[in-house]
Amino acid sequence: MKLNHREYAGFREGMTIQDVIEESRFTWPNLVVVLNGKVIKPEDYDGTLIDVRDDLEVIHLLAGG
């Protein structure tokens, strides 16, 4: 599995998007999650399983002025 274009060493069968977010310590309140080119809603993180062939992107949204 790739996370943000790099091999994710912590992959294991049965992982969800929520598992990856927690284990990778993504703590920013505004995240955009894209799984294989499809945006995943926050309410679906815990129920969306990750496959070894998946490409997952977790993007922090920032605002500035």
C-alpha positions in Angstrom: 0.0 0.0 0.0 1.2 3.5 -0.7 0.5 6.4 1.6 1.2 9.8 0.1 3.2 8.3 -2.7 5.5 6.2 -0.5 5.3 2.6 0.6 3.6 2.2 3.9 5.5 -0.2 6.0 2.8 -0.6 8.7 0.3 -2.2 6.4 -1.6 -5.2 7.7 -4.7 -7.1 6.5 -8.0 -5.6 7.8 -6.7 -2.0 8.2 -9.1 0.8 7.7 -8.5 4.4 6.7 -9.0 5.4 10.3 -6.3 2.9 11.4 -3.8 4.5 9.0 -4.7 8.1 10.1 -4.3 7.2 13.8 -1.1 5.1 13.3 0.5 7.8 11.1 -0.5 10.5 13.6 -2.4 12.7 11.3 -4.0 15.0 13.9 -4.9 18.0 11.8 -8.6 18.7 12.1 -9.2 19.3 8.4 -8.1 16.3 6.3 -8.9 15.3 2.8 -8.5 11.6 2.2 -8.3 10.2 -1.4 -8.3 6.4 -1.9 -7.3 5.4 -5.5 -8.4 8.7 -6.8 -11.8 8.9 -5.0 -12.4 11.3 -2.1 -13.6 9.5 1.1 -15.9 11.2 3.5 -14.8 11.3 7.2 -17.7 9.3 8.3 -16.5 6.5 6.1 -12.9 6.3 7.4 -13.6 3.6 10.0 -15.5 1.4 7.6 -13.2 1.6 4.5 -10.8 -1.2 4.3 -7.3 -0.8 2.7 -5.9 -3.3 0.3 -2.2 -3.9 -0.3 -2.5 -2.5 -3.8 -4.2 0.7 -2.8 -2.9 4.3 -3.1 -4.0 6.4 -0.2 -3.4 10.2 0.1 -4.0 12.1 3.3 -3.9 15.8 2.8 -3.9 18.5 5.4 -6.1 21.5 4.5 -4.5 24.8 5.5 -5.8 28.3 5.4 -3.7 31.4 5.5 -3.9 35.0 5.1 
